[in-house]
Amino acid sequence: MAEFEHGPTGVKNFIHQLLKENTAVQVTIHDIFSNEDRIAYRFSVSMTDIASGRMVDVMLLAIDRFVDGQIAEEWQLSAPGNW
């Protein structure tokens, strides 16, 4: 997959590519916290990889900082499996 393009167009392109390469995609949001100009969220993505037929589970943690209602910075941590 190509490098992620930032902004709304990048998110749309990422989702289209994710759905094209995987089936049975399920996203579960486990936690969301906010404080002043930041929001943190922990979520998992489960999907079946079309090429291998294997189930893939990834847990992600992200923190976004907002300026004027838009994401100015984002930090992410991801790892296989659930935690």
Contacts in CASP RR format, 6 or more apart in sequence:
PFRMAT RR
TARGET T0000
AUTHOR 0000-0000-0000
METHOD contacts of the structure
MODEL  1
MAEFEHGPTGVKNFIHQLLKENTAVQVTIHDIFSNEDRIAYRFSVSMTDI
ASGRMVDVMLLAIDRFVDGQIAEEWQLSAPGNW
1 17 0 8 1.000
1 21 0 8 1.000
2 17 0 8 1.000
4 10 0 8 1.000
4 14 0 8 1.000
5 13 0 8 1.000
5 14 0 8 1.000
7 71 0 8 1.000
18 25 0 8 1.000
18 47 0 8 1.000
19 25 0 8 1.000
21 49 0 8 1.000
21 50 0 8 1.000
21 51 0 8 1.000
22 47 0 8 1.000
22 48 0 8 1.000
22 49 0 8 1.000
22 50 0 8 1.000
22 56 0 8 1.000
23 47 0 8 1.000
23 48 0 8 1.000
23 50 0 8 1.000
24 46 0 8 1.000
24 47 0 8 1.000
24 48 0 8 1.000
25 45 0 8 1.000
25 46 0 8 1.000
25 47 0 8 1.000
26 45 0 8 1.000
26 46 0 8 1.000
26 47 0 8 1.000
27 43 0 8 1.000
27 44 0 8 1.000
27 45 0 8 1.000
28 43 0 8 1.000
28 44 0 8 1.000
28 46 0 8 1.000
29 41 0 8 1.000
29 42 0 8 1.000
29 43 0 8 1.000
30 42 0 8 1.000
30 43 0 8 1.000
30 44 0 8 1.000
31 40 0 8 1.000
31 41 0 8 1.000
31 42 0 8 1.000
32 39 0 8 1.000
32 40 0 8 1.000
32 41 0 8 1.000
33 39 0 8 1.000
33 40 0 8 1.000
33 41 0 8 1.000
34 40 0 8 1.000
37 65 0 8 1.000
37 66 0 8 1.000
37 67 0 8 1.000
38 63 0 8 1.000
38 64 0 8 1.000
38 65 0 8 1.000
38 66 0 8 1.000
39 63 0 8 1.000
39 64 0 8 1.000
39 66 0 8 1.000
40 61 0 8 1.000
40 62 0 8 1.000
40 63 0 8 1.000
40 64 0 8 1.000
41 61 0 8 1.000
41 62 0 8 1.000
42 59 0 8 1.000
42 60 0 8 1.000
42 61 0 8 1.000
43 59 0 8 1.000
43 60 0 8 1.000
43 62 0 8 1.000
44 57 0 8 1.000
44 58 0 8 1.000
44 59 0 8 1.000
44 60 0 8 1.000
44 81 0 8 1.000
44 82 0 8 1.000
45 56 0 8 1.000
45 57 0 8 1.000
45 58 0 8 1.000
45 60 0 8 1.000
46 55 0 8 1.000
46 56 0 8 1.000
46 57 0 8 1.000
47 55 0 8 1.000
47 56 0 8 1.000
48 54 0 8 1.000
48 55 0 8 1.000
48 56 0 8 1.000
49 55 0 8 1.000
49 56 0 8 1.000
56 80 0 8 1.000
57 80 0 8 1.000
57 81 0 8 1.000
57 82 0 8 1.000
58 78 0 8 1.000
58 79 0 8 1.000
58 80 0 8 1.000
58 81 0 8 1.000
59 78 0 8 1.000
59 79 0 8 1.000
59 80 0 8 1.000
59 81 0 8 1.000
59 82 0 8 1.000
59 83 0 8 1.000
60 76 0 8 1.000
60 77 0 8 1.000
60 78 0 8 1.000
61 76 0 8 1.000
61 77 0 8 1.000
61 78 0 8 1.000
62 74 0 8 1.000
62 75 0 8 1.000
62 76 0 8 1.000
62 77 0 8 1.000
63 74 0 8 1.000
63 75 0 8 1.000
63 76 0 8 1.000
64 71 0 8 1.000
64 73 0 8 1.000
64 74 0 8 1.000
65 71 0 8 1.000
65 72 0 8 1.000
65 73 0 8 1.000
65 74 0 8 1.000
66 72 0 8 1.000
END
